[in-house]
Amino acid sequence: MGYVGVNMEVLVDCRNTLFAKGLHHWVGGALAVVFWTPWVLNSMYSETEIDIVKGNLQTMHYIAYTALEKHRRRSIMGASSILSIFEGAKSFYIPPHSSYHVDLNPAYDAKLDAEIDKWCMDFLNSHDLTDHKAQFAIQSKLGKLAGLAYQAISSERLRPMAKFLCWLYLADDFMDNPSVPVSDLKNATLAYKLIFKNDYDQAITLVESKGLLRQMGMLNDVYTDLKGFMNPGHRTRFSKSMVDVLDMFEVESSWLHKTLVPNFEIYMWMREVTAGVIPCMVAIDFLNNFGLEEEGVLDDPHIQTLEAIANRHTFLANDMLSFKKEWACKQYLNSVALVGYSSNCGLNEAMEKVAQMVQDLEKEFADIKQKVLSNKDLNKGNVMGYVQGLEYFMAGNIEFSWLSARYHGVGWVSPAEKYGTLEF
């Protein structure tokens, strides 16, 4: 794709802010985290430099956000700039974009499916099956991603993971809701972070709404169940990744409330966090009891590159399917819209470009997977099981994005083929 539309004044401002904070020894790496892909990082910086940058991600989130706010008129588009690019389009074609396919884990049976539906209705406090909100929650099948993405685990392990994914989607909806006051968003986000930092008692002092208190309790119960399958290393990774997700949810929410749209590179940087894939990858190891966290395998550059590819594949593929819903809601934080804008092309061509990105990522994943397979020092124990788990997750995400009413509306019937024309 290339680095389209990066405003040099933003880069300069980031650099100056970094120097002002006395962090000049990792300036190059920090900017790379914001604007470049992880595999570019590995080729340009030492592991030590990359570790320093990763350790300062939270600071970088603040720096980048401050810089972007300062220069937003030149670096971030207003919604009106985006609206014109696909003007007049009444339908669009999603081309074939993936060779992956996966079936539902048999452990995700009708009984578990009904339990997860009820959990979502309890979370939303919406039990009237004739109500659109309840119908939408049920037909969205939010927990089914767990059954598609985690292929070899028991219902005992699927249950809390499915509920966690439901919470992640519903929390995302809450953060994106323009009618929610900013103060409520901040308090709820901080409370969620405290739960993932194992401080539930403090978390519930930050919210007054009975609805939010109920939801906090439900999340805490789910997280407690998940922690029962984690070792200390998993808990640290999972907790940190979720705090990062919630930090970036706040940035994303702010942009949505202000109807601001970043350029393509900044969007990609943000989505690599807000997609919520990183904690789901941690779960691949502990839910399958692979034990790779203890062995240090997850820090191998080949594995980290595969994770980076799987992350990007997940949100780019999802962007294609969620585009219709987001465009209708005037939410333009979507790679299809940004590719169309930066390339000055029509909607179908933008879809084709994003579809090609997804296909290219699958080819790159296959190449690196083969390198892992032939590496005798790396390919041992459950390493290939984890790599297969990443592939299952990518495939499960595509299946879920096609079947869920979350992206298509109540009454949606998923087509047999994973491509086709959709109407606005």
ZANUVO-706907 format. One record per residue (C-alpha): residue number from 1; residue in three letters; chain; z, y, x. Coordinates in Angstrom, 3 decimals. Layout:
# residues N
- NUM / ALA / A / Z / Y / X
...
END
This chain:
# residues 424
- 1 / MET / A / 0.000 / 0.000 / 0.000
- 2 / GLY / A / 0.838 / 2.375 / 2.847
- 3 / TYR / A / 3.437 / 5.103 / 2.807
- 4 / VAL / A / 2.057 / 7.224 / -0.008
- 5 / GLY / A / 3.534 / 10.600 / -0.836
- 6 / VAL / A / 6.575 / 10.731 / 1.478
- 7 / ASN / A / 7.455 / 14.402 / 1.789
- 8 / MET / A / 8.105 / 15.274 / 5.435
- 9 / GLU / A / 10.579 / 17.991 / 4.469
- 10 / VAL / A / 12.749 / 15.300 / 2.896
- 11 / LEU / A / 12.633 / 13.297 / 6.124
- 12 / VAL / A / 13.541 / 16.368 / 8.155
- 13 / ASP / A / 16.376 / 17.186 / 5.795
- 14 / CYS / A / 17.678 / 13.606 / 6.046
- 15 / ARG / A / 17.482 / 13.834 / 9.822
- 16 / ASN / A / 19.307 / 17.152 / 9.930
- 17 / THR / A / 21.977 / 15.918 / 7.554
- 18 / LEU / A / 22.494 / 12.849 / 9.726
- 19 / PHE / A / 22.845 / 14.939 / 12.873
- 20 / ALA / A / 25.290 / 17.228 / 11.085
- 21 / LYS / A / 27.418 / 14.192 / 10.266
- 22 / GLY / A / 27.418 / 13.064 / 13.911
- 23 / LEU / A / 25.385 / 9.967 / 13.111
- 24 / HIS / A / 22.408 / 10.775 / 15.342
- 25 / HIS / A / 22.634 / 7.416 / 17.151
- 26 / TRP / A / 21.220 / 5.620 / 14.089
- 27 / VAL / A / 18.877 / 8.258 / 12.655
- 28 / GLY / A / 15.692 / 6.266 / 13.149
- 29 / GLY / A / 17.116 / 3.112 / 11.653
- 30 / ALA / A / 18.636 / 4.939 / 8.704
- 31 / LEU / A / 15.364 / 6.556 / 7.722
- 32 / ALA / A / 13.679 / 3.192 / 8.069
- 33 / VAL / A / 16.140 / 1.688 / 5.594
- 34 / VAL / A / 15.174 / 4.353 / 3.082
- 35 / PHE / A / 11.439 / 4.360 / 3.515
- 36 / TRP / A / 10.377 / 1.110 / 5.182
- 37 / THR / A / 10.488 / -2.557 / 4.349
- 38 / PRO / A / 13.055 / -4.913 / 5.940
- 39 / TRP / A / 10.418 / -6.832 / 7.903
- 40 / VAL / A / 9.135 / -3.570 / 9.420
- 41 / LEU / A / 12.712 / -2.834 / 10.447
- 42 / ASN / A / 13.000 / -6.165 / 12.275
- 43 / SER / A / 9.923 / -5.361 / 14.347
- 44 / MET / A / 11.009 / -1.842 / 15.331
- 45 / TYR / A / 14.778 / -1.913 / 15.861
- 46 / SER / A / 17.272 / -4.146 / 17.585
- 47 / GLU / A / 19.597 / -6.319 / 15.508
- 48 / THR / A / 22.501 / -4.117 / 16.581
- 49 / GLU / A / 20.771 / -0.966 / 15.356
- 50 / ILE / A / 19.904 / -2.622 / 12.048
- 51 / ASP / A / 23.500 / -3.812 / 11.599
- 52 / ILE / A / 24.739 / -0.246 / 12.196
- 53 / VAL / A / 22.338 / 1.051 / 9.576
- 54 / LYS / A / 23.292 / -1.631 / 7.054
- 55 / GLY / A / 26.928 / -0.820 / 7.609
- 56 / ASN / A / 26.250 / 2.781 / 6.674
- 57 / LEU / A / 24.144 / 2.159 / 3.571
- 58 / GLN / A / 26.606 / 3.829 / 1.245
- 59 / THR / A / 26.548 / 6.961 / 3.397
- 60 / MET / A / 22.767 / 6.754 / 3.466
- 61 / HIS / A / 22.628 / 6.543 / -0.327
- 62 / TYR / A / 24.510 / 9.840 / -0.500
- 63 / ILE / A / 22.443 / 11.493 / 2.237
- 64 / ALA / A / 19.115 / 10.479 / 0.740
- 65 / TYR / A / 20.190 / 11.472 / -2.760
- 66 / THR / A / 21.426 / 14.879 / -1.544
- 67 / ALA / A / 18.205 / 15.495 / 0.360
- 68 / LEU / A / 16.047 / 14.444 / -2.560
- 69 / GLU / A / 17.956 / 16.649 / -4.969
- 70 / LYS / A / 17.537 / 19.593 / -2.587
- 71 / HIS / A / 13.782 / 19.087 / -2.348
- 72 / ARG / A / 13.166 / 17.480 / -5.698
- 73 / ARG / A / 10.500 / 19.978 / -6.833
- 74 / ARG / A / 8.307 / 18.924 / -3.907
- 75 / SER / A / 9.415 / 15.323 / -3.395
- 76 / ILE / A / 10.222 / 14.125 / -6.908
- 77 / MET / A / 7.857 / 14.594 / -9.795
- 78 / GLY / A / 8.850 / 15.753 / -13.217
- 79 / ALA / A / 7.990 / 13.502 / -16.137
- 80 / SER / A / 5.084 / 15.777 / -17.117
- 81 / SER / A / 3.350 / 14.956 / -13.816
- 82 / ILE / A / 3.391 / 11.258 / -14.666
- 83 / LEU / A / 2.464 / 11.521 / -18.334
- 84 / SER / A / -1.117 / 12.563 / -17.682
- 85 / ILE / A / -2.106 / 9.622 / -15.474
- 86 / PHE / A / -2.581 / 7.048 / -18.252
- 87 / GLU / A / -3.298 / 9.514 / -21.045
- 88 / GLY / A / -5.154 / 7.948 / -23.943
- 89 / ALA / A / -4.468 / 4.339 / -22.959
- 90 / LYS / A / -3.799 / 2.179 / -26.026
- 91 / SER / A / -3.610 / -1.190 / -24.300
- 92 / PHE / A / -3.570 / -2.692 / -20.821
- 93 / TYR / A / -4.348 / -5.973 / -19.132
- 94 / ILE / A / -1.844 / -7.880 / -17.011
- 95 / PRO / A / -3.942 / -10.038 / -14.678
- 96 / PRO / A / -2.868 / -13.432 / -13.326
- 97 / HIS / A / -0.379 / -12.567 / -10.610
- 98 / SER / A / 1.582 / -15.650 / -9.592
- 99 / SER / A / 1.099 / -19.292 / -8.674
- 100 / TYR / A / 4.743 / -20.068 / -9.433
- 101 / HIS / A / 6.006 / -22.042 / -12.391
- 102 / VAL / A / 9.416 / -23.430 / -13.246
- 103 / ASP / A / 10.943 / -25.254 / -16.219
- 104 / LEU / A / 14.341 / -24.655 / -17.766
- 105 / ASN / A / 17.312 / -26.428 / -16.181
- 106 / PRO / A / 18.201 / -29.250 / -18.651
- 107 / ALA / A / 21.865 / -28.199 / -18.351
- 108 / TYR / A / 20.934 / -24.968 / -20.146
- 109 / ASP / A / 20.829 / -26.752 / -23.489
- 110 / ALA / A / 20.969 / -25.466 / -27.076
- 111 / LYS / A / 24.774 / -25.520 / -27.087
- 112 / LEU / A / 25.039 / -23.373 / -23.966
- 113 / ASP / A / 22.262 / -21.098 / -25.237
- 114 / ALA / A / 24.199 / -20.482 / -28.477
- 115 / GLU / A / 27.395 / -19.820 / -26.504
- 116 / ILE / A / 25.639 / -17.212 / -24.390
- 117 / ASP / A / 24.148 / -15.563 / -27.486
- 118 / LYS / A / 27.636 / -15.280 / -28.974
- 119 / TRP / A / 28.978 / -13.843 / -25.714
- 120 / CYS / A / 26.338 / -11.096 / -25.841
- 121 / MET / A / 27.133 / -10.285 / -29.473
- 122 / ASP / A / 30.862 / -10.155 / -28.650
- 123 / PHE / A / 30.135 / -7.882 / -25.700
- 124 / LEU / A / 28.132 / -5.526 / -27.907
- 125 / ASN / A / 30.485 / -6.014 / -30.884
- 126 / SER / A / 27.419 / -6.716 / -33.013
- 127 / HIS / A / 27.667 / -9.857 / -35.183
- 128 / ASP / A / 25.487 / -9.046 / -38.182
- 129 / LEU / A / 22.445 / -11.267 / -37.639
- 130 / THR / A / 20.346 / -9.015 / -39.879
- 131 / ASP / A / 21.118 / -6.037 / -37.623
- 132 / HIS / A / 18.333 / -5.089 / -35.207
- 133 / LYS / A / 20.779 / -4.729 / -32.318
- 134 / ALA / A / 22.054 / -8.292 / -32.763
- 135 / GLN / A / 18.537 / -9.673 / -33.236
- 136 / PHE / A / 17.389 / -7.917 / -30.089
- 137 / ALA / A / 20.339 / -9.317 / -28.097
- 138 / ILE / A / 19.656 / -12.872 / -29.280
- 139 / GLN / A / 15.894 / -12.761 / -28.803
- 140 / SER / A / 16.246 / -11.171 / -25.366
- 141 / LYS / A / 17.804 / -14.438 / -24.127
- 142 / LEU / A / 19.411 / -12.589 / -21.233
- 143 / GLY / A / 21.289 / -15.607 / -19.929
- 144 / LYS / A / 18.214 / -17.806 / -19.866
- 145 / LEU / A / 17.240 / -16.362 / -16.486
- 146 / ALA / A / 20.116 / -18.402 / -15.066
- 147 / GLY / A / 18.697 / -21.583 / -16.575
- 148 / LEU / A / 15.274 / -20.819 / -15.131
- 149 / ALA / A / 16.353 / -19.561 / -11.709
- 150 / TYR / A / 19.145 / -22.020 / -10.861
- 151 / GLN / A / 17.491 / -25.368 / -11.256
- 152 / ALA / A / 19.941 / -27.921 / -9.951
- 153 / ILE / A / 23.392 / -26.787 / -11.033
- 154 / SER / A / 25.658 / -28.069 / -13.795
- 155 / SER / A / 26.471 / -26.326 / -17.070
- 156 / GLU / A / 29.945 / -25.608 / -15.646
- 157 / ARG / A / 28.318 / -23.382 / -13.024
- 158 / LEU / A / 25.472 / -22.122 / -15.190
- 159 / ARG / A / 27.835 / -20.762 / -17.842
- 160 / PRO / A / 29.528 / -17.968 / -15.833
- 161 / MET / A / 26.290 / -17.126 / -14.010
- 162 / ALA / A / 24.429 / -16.735 / -17.304
- 163 / LYS / A / 27.192 / -14.458 / -18.618
- 164 / PHE / A / 27.112 / -12.438 / -15.399
- 165 / LEU / A / 23.359 / -11.898 / -15.757
- 166 / CYS / A / 23.871 / -10.853 / -19.390
- 167 / TRP / A / 26.438 / -8.304 / -18.246
- 168 / LEU / A / 24.110 / -7.032 / -15.503
- 169 / TYR / A / 21.307 / -6.374 / -18.000
- 170 / LEU / A / 23.630 / -4.823 / -20.586
- 171 / ALA / A / 25.334 / -2.636 / -17.979
- 172 / ASP / A / 21.899 / -1.482 / -16.830
- 173 / ASP / A / 21.055 / -0.526 / -20.427
- 174 / PHE / A / 24.334 / 1.397 / -20.689
- 175 / MET / A / 23.648 / 3.315 / -17.467
- 176 / ASP / A / 20.095 / 4.140 / -18.566
- 177 / ASN / A / 21.146 / 5.405 / -22.001
- 178 / PRO / A / 20.594 / 9.200 / -22.064
- 179 / SER / A / 23.030 / 9.579 / -24.979
- 180 / VAL / A / 26.004 / 8.389 / -22.905
- 181 / PRO / A / 27.935 / 11.355 / -21.438
- 182 / VAL / A / 27.811 / 11.609 / -17.647
- 183 / SER / A / 31.613 / 11.516 / -17.440
- 184 / ASP / A / 31.698 / 8.188 / -19.301
- 185 / LEU / A / 29.022 / 6.793 / -16.989
- 186 / LYS / A / 30.983 / 7.780 / -13.903
- 187 / ASN / A / 34.267 / 6.364 / -15.187
- 188 / ALA / A / 32.679 / 3.112 / -16.339
- 189 / THR / A / 30.811 / 2.694 / -13.053
- 190 / LEU / A / 33.951 / 3.267 / -11.020
- 191 / ALA / A / 35.855 / 0.813 / -13.212
- 192 / TYR / A / 33.140 / -1.832 / -12.721
- 193 / LYS / A / 33.335 / -1.324 / -8.952
- 194 / LEU / A / 37.094 / -1.827 / -9.030
- 195 / ILE / A / 36.648 / -5.127 / -10.874
- 196 / PHE / A / 34.335 / -6.338 / -8.124
- 197 / LYS / A / 36.940 / -5.157 / -5.623
- 198 / ASN / A / 39.514 / -7.341 / -7.427
- 199 / ASP / A / 41.481 / -4.440 / -8.893
- 200 / TYR / A / 41.156 / -4.989 / -12.635
- 201 / ASP / A / 44.537 / -3.389 / -13.423
- 202 / GLN / A / 43.397 / -0.110 / -11.878
- 203 / ALA / A / 39.939 / -0.402 / -13.467
- 204 / ILE / A / 41.223 / -0.389 / -17.031
- 205 / THR / A / 43.148 / 2.845 / -16.472
- 206 / LEU / A / 39.840 / 4.691 / -16.058
- 207 / VAL / A / 38.407 / 4.059 / -19.523
- 208 / GLU / A / 39.824 / 4.844 / -22.951
- 209 / SER / A / 37.177 / 3.445 / -25.267
- 210 / LYS / A / 38.245 / 0.181 / -26.914
- 211 / GLY / A / 34.669 / -1.042 / -26.621
- 212 / LEU / A / 34.534 / -0.425 / -22.889
- 213 / LEU / A / 37.978 / -1.967 / -22.392
- 214 / ARG / A / 36.788 / -5.106 / -24.191
- 215 / GLN / A / 33.698 / -5.227 / -22.007
- 216 / MET / A / 35.750 / -4.731 / -18.837
- 217 / GLY / A / 37.941 / -7.661 / -19.807
- 218 / MET / A / 34.937 / -9.879 / -20.500
- 219 / LEU / A / 33.367 / -9.015 / -17.138
- 220 / ASN / A / 36.644 / -9.666 / -15.318
- 221 / ASP / A / 36.910 / -13.113 / -16.935
- 222 / VAL / A / 33.345 / -13.972 / -15.886
- 223 / TYR / A / 33.862 / -12.722 / -12.342
- 224 / THR / A / 37.095 / -14.714 / -12.078
- 225 / ASP / A / 35.201 / -17.864 / -13.095
- 226 / LEU / A / 32.439 / -17.191 / -10.561
- 227 / LYS / A / 34.942 / -16.581 / -7.760
- 228 / GLY / A / 36.214 / -20.106 / -8.313
- 229 / PHE / A / 32.981 / -21.354 / -6.700
- 230 / MET / A / 32.994 / -18.874 / -3.793
- 231 / ASN / A / 34.514 / -19.024 / -0.348
- 232 / PRO / A / 35.892 / -15.804 / 1.227
- 233 / GLY / A / 32.537 / -14.989 / 2.845
- 234 / HIS / A / 30.732 / -15.291 / -0.471
- 235 / ARG / A / 33.316 / -13.050 / -2.133
- 236 / THR / A / 32.810 / -10.362 / 0.489
- 237 / ARG / A / 28.999 / -10.480 / 0.234
- 238 / PHE / A / 28.975 / -10.620 / -3.548
- 239 / SER / A / 31.493 / -7.795 / -3.950
- 240 / LYS / A / 29.728 / -5.514 / -1.468
- 241 / SER / A / 26.311 / -6.164 / -2.982
- 242 / MET / A / 27.562 / -5.367 / -6.482
- 243 / VAL / A / 29.200 / -2.134 / -5.345
- 244 / ASP / A / 25.858 / -1.181 / -3.758
- 245 / VAL / A / 24.067 / -1.988 / -7.027
- 246 / LEU / A / 26.463 / 0.167 / -9.029
- 247 / ASP / A / 26.179 / 3.031 / -6.513
- 248 / MET / A / 22.414 / 3.012 / -6.951
- 249 / PHE / A / 22.670 / 2.614 / -10.726
- 250 / GLU / A / 24.332 / 6.035 / -10.643
- 251 / VAL / A / 21.443 / 7.531 / -8.675
- 252 / GLU / A / 18.894 / 5.927 / -10.994
- 253 / SER / A / 20.820 / 7.066 / -14.064
- 254 / SER / A / 20.930 / 10.631 / -12.778
- 255 / TRP / A / 17.166 / 10.674 / -12.288
- 256 / LEU / A / 16.591 / 9.260 / -15.774
- 257 / HIS / A / 18.906 / 11.827 / -17.356
- 258 / LYS / A / 17.075 / 14.634 / -15.522
- 259 / THR / A / 13.641 / 13.053 / -16.226
- 260 / LEU / A / 12.861 / 13.021 / -12.504
- 261 / VAL / A / 10.481 / 10.514 / -10.949
- 262 / PRO / A / 10.559 / 9.645 / -7.210
- 263 / ASN / A / 7.511 / 8.871 / -5.115
- 264 / PHE / A / 6.557 / 5.242 / -4.560
- 265 / GLU / A / 8.462 / 4.668 / -1.294
- 266 / ILE / A / 11.727 / 6.133 / -2.539
- 267 / TYR / A / 11.404 / 4.114 / -5.732
- 268 / MET / A / 10.918 / 0.902 / -3.729
- 269 / TRP / A / 13.987 / 1.659 / -1.636
- 270 / MET / A / 16.045 / 2.266 / -4.760
- 271 / ARG / A / 14.776 / -0.839 / -6.588
- 272 / GLU / A / 15.592 / -3.133 / -3.688
- 273 / VAL / A / 19.191 / -2.413 / -4.658
- 274 / THR / A / 19.129 / -1.722 / -8.410
- 275 / ALA / A / 17.101 / -4.865 / -9.175
- 276 / GLY / A / 20.389 / -6.751 / -8.707
- 277 / VAL / A / 18.678 / -9.591 / -6.854
- 278 / ILE / A / 20.928 / -9.531 / -3.782
- 279 / PRO / A / 24.107 / -10.785 / -5.527
- 280 / CYS / A / 21.948 / -13.401 / -7.275
- 281 / MET / A / 20.845 / -14.638 / -3.849
- 282 / VAL / A / 24.451 / -14.959 / -2.745
- 283 / ALA / A / 24.945 / -17.083 / -5.866
- 284 / ILE / A / 22.161 / -19.478 / -4.823
- 285 / ASP / A / 24.358 / -20.587 / -1.929
- 286 / PHE / A / 27.712 / -20.884 / -3.688
- 287 / LEU / A / 26.482 / -22.252 / -7.024
- 288 / ASN / A / 24.577 / -25.016 / -5.231
- 289 / ASN / A / 27.448 / -25.533 / -2.783
- 290 / PHE / A / 25.001 / -25.330 / 0.133
- 291 / GLY / A / 27.625 / -24.059 / 2.592
- 292 / LEU / A / 25.214 / -21.805 / 4.462
- 293 / GLU / A / 27.602 / -18.846 / 4.399
- 294 / GLU / A / 30.052 / -20.739 / 6.633
- 295 / GLU / A / 27.278 / -21.800 / 9.007
- 296 / GLY / A / 25.965 / -18.252 / 9.499
- 297 / VAL / A / 22.456 / -19.312 / 8.470
- 298 / LEU / A / 22.118 / -16.446 / 5.987
- 299 / ASP / A / 22.088 / -13.981 / 8.913
- 300 / ASP / A / 18.990 / -15.562 / 10.467
- 301 / PRO / A / 16.048 / -13.063 / 10.566
- 302 / HIS / A / 13.658 / -15.591 / 8.999
- 303 / ILE / A / 15.993 / -16.154 / 6.055
- 304 / GLN / A / 16.618 / -12.437 / 5.647
- 305 / THR / A / 12.872 / -11.798 / 5.591
- 306 / LEU / A / 12.405 / -14.438 / 2.893
- 307 / GLU / A / 15.200 / -12.781 / 0.902
- 308 / ALA / A / 13.535 / -9.373 / 1.270
- 309 / ILE / A / 10.218 / -10.796 / 0.044
- 310 / ALA / A / 11.875 / -12.537 / -2.910
- 311 / ASN / A / 13.687 / -9.327 / -3.842
- 312 / ARG / A / 10.528 / -7.228 / -3.848
- 313 / HIS / A / 8.518 / -9.940 / -5.616
- 314 / THR / A / 11.140 / -10.050 / -8.376
- 315 / PHE / A / 11.148 / -6.377 / -9.270
- 316 / LEU / A / 7.398 / -5.817 / -8.836
- 317 / ALA / A / 6.588 / -8.745 / -11.142
- 318 / ASN / A / 9.201 / -7.516 / -13.603
- 319 / ASP / A / 7.760 / -3.988 / -13.503
- 320 / MET / A / 4.447 / -5.296 / -14.810
- 321 / LEU / A / 6.106 / -6.870 / -17.854
- 322 / SER / A / 8.635 / -4.107 / -18.490
- 323 / PHE / A / 6.055 / -1.313 / -18.200
- 324 / LYS / A / 5.229 / -1.218 / -21.925
- 325 / LYS / A / 8.867 / -0.879 / -22.970
- 326 / GLU / A / 9.726 / 1.693 / -20.304
- 327 / TRP / A / 6.631 / 3.811 / -20.953
- 328 / ALA / A / 7.410 / 3.869 / -24.678
- 329 / CYS / A / 10.965 / 5.029 / -23.871
- 330 / LYS / A / 9.621 / 7.698 / -21.482
- 331 / GLN / A / 11.249 / 5.992 / -18.523
- 332 / TYR / A / 8.825 / 6.254 / -15.627
- 333 / LEU / A / 10.803 / 4.533 / -12.859
- 334 / ASN / A / 8.246 / 1.756 / -12.596
- 335 / SER / A / 5.934 / 0.760 / -9.746
- 336 / VAL / A / 2.885 / 0.577 / -12.039
- 337 / ALA / A / 3.250 / 4.225 / -13.036
- 338 / LEU / A / 3.904 / 5.344 / -9.458
- 339 / VAL / A / 0.986 / 3.355 / -8.044
- 340 / GLY / A / -1.270 / 4.849 / -10.716
- 341 / TYR / A / -0.058 / 8.338 / -9.861
- 342 / SER / A / -0.299 / 7.980 / -6.071
- 343 / SER / A / -3.695 / 6.258 / -6.250
- 344 / ASN / A / -5.038 / 8.481 / -9.038
- 345 / CYS / A / -6.307 / 5.446 / -10.932
- 346 / GLY / A / -6.275 / 4.085 / -14.465
- 347 / LEU / A / -3.646 / 1.806 / -15.955
- 348 / ASN / A / -5.579 / -1.449 / -15.567
- 349 / GLU / A / -6.367 / -0.684 / -11.935
- 350 / ALA / A / -2.707 / 0.149 / -11.275
- 351 / MET / A / -1.739 / -3.190 / -12.837
- 352 / GLU / A / -4.254 / -4.948 / -10.588
- 353 / LYS / A / -2.803 / -3.247 / -7.510
- 354 / VAL / A / 0.752 / -4.303 / -8.348
- 355 / ALA / A / -0.438 / -7.833 / -9.209
- 356 / GLN / A / -2.078 / -8.000 / -5.779
- 357 / MET / A / 1.189 / -6.934 / -4.142
- 358 / VAL / A / 2.946 / -9.818 / -5.910
- 359 / GLN / A / 0.290 / -12.292 / -4.788
- 360 / ASP / A / 0.435 / -11.017 / -1.211
- 361 / LEU / A / 4.205 / -11.468 / -1.192
- 362 / GLU / A / 3.819 / -15.078 / -2.330
- 363 / LYS / A / 1.409 / -15.734 / 0.545
- 364 / GLU / A / 3.787 / -14.121 / 3.019
- 365 / PHE / A / 6.687 / -16.135 / 1.630
- 366 / ALA / A / 4.695 / -19.365 / 2.049
- 367 / ASP / A / 3.847 / -18.492 / 5.668
- 368 / ILE / A / 7.444 / -17.787 / 6.642
- 369 / LYS / A / 8.680 / -20.803 / 4.681
- 370 / GLN / A / 6.404 / -22.936 / 6.864
- 371 / LYS / A / 7.870 / -21.356 / 9.997
- 372 / VAL / A / 11.377 / -22.233 / 8.803
- 373 / LEU / A / 10.234 / -25.766 / 8.008
- 374 / SER / A / 8.879 / -26.260 / 11.534
- 375 / ASN / A / 11.866 / -24.636 / 13.271
- 376 / LYS / A / 14.121 / -27.517 / 14.306
- 377 / ASP / A / 17.003 / -25.193 / 15.167
- 378 / LEU / A / 16.930 / -23.585 / 11.730
- 379 / ASN / A / 15.687 / -26.342 / 9.433
- 380 / LYS / A / 18.803 / -28.417 / 8.985
- 381 / GLY / A / 21.413 / -29.075 / 6.345
- 382 / ASN / A / 20.673 / -27.241 / 3.108
- 383 / VAL / A / 18.435 / -24.530 / 4.564
- 384 / MET / A / 15.288 / -25.669 / 2.771
- 385 / GLY / A / 17.314 / -26.071 / -0.421
- 386 / TYR / A / 18.207 / -22.382 / -0.167
- 387 / VAL / A / 14.592 / -21.413 / 0.530
- 388 / GLN / A / 13.549 / -23.430 / -2.507
- 389 / GLY / A / 16.265 / -21.629 / -4.456
- 390 / LEU / A / 14.663 / -18.281 / -3.587
- 391 / GLU / A / 11.333 / -19.623 / -4.832
- 392 / TYR / A / 12.960 / -20.846 / -8.047
- 393 / PHE / A / 14.420 / -17.387 / -8.564
- 394 / MET / A / 11.032 / -15.692 / -8.202
- 395 / ALA / A / 9.435 / -18.200 / -10.566
- 396 / GLY / A / 12.312 / -17.978 / -13.049
- 397 / ASN / A / 12.067 / -14.196 / -13.116
- 398 / ILE / A / 8.386 / -14.360 / -14.078
- 399 / GLU / A / 9.023 / -16.930 / -16.816
- 400 / PHE / A / 11.935 / -14.878 / -18.148
- 401 / SER / A / 9.983 / -11.609 / -18.086
- 402 / TRP / A / 7.293 / -13.178 / -20.269
- 403 / LEU / A / 9.612 / -14.835 / -22.801
- 404 / SER / A / 12.331 / -12.209 / -23.278
- 405 / ALA / A / 12.202 / -9.768 / -26.202
- 406 / ARG / A / 13.975 / -7.347 / -23.853
- 407 / TYR / A / 10.550 / -6.296 / -22.593
- 408 / HIS / A / 8.415 / -6.926 / -25.678
- 409 / GLY / A / 10.524 / -6.248 / -28.771
- 410 / VAL / A / 11.965 / -8.283 / -31.658
- 411 / GLY / A / 9.529 / -10.878 / -32.962
- 412 / TRP / A / 7.803 / -11.390 / -29.602
- 413 / VAL / A / 6.186 / -14.789 / -29.045
- 414 / SER / A / 5.502 / -15.584 / -25.410
- 415 / PRO / A / 1.889 / -16.608 / -24.717
- 416 / ALA / A / 1.073 / -19.929 / -23.084
- 417 / GLU / A / -0.666 / -18.163 / -20.193
- 418 / LYS / A / 1.104 / -15.672 / -17.971
- 419 / TYR / A / -1.543 / -12.980 / -18.303
- 420 / GLY / A / -3.278 / -11.076 / -21.066
- 421 / THR / A / -3.778 / -7.801 / -22.902
- 422 / LEU / A / -0.780 / -5.978 / -24.363
- 423 / GLU / A / -0.957 / -3.187 / -26.937
- 424 / PHE / A / 1.191 / -0.063 / -26.901
END
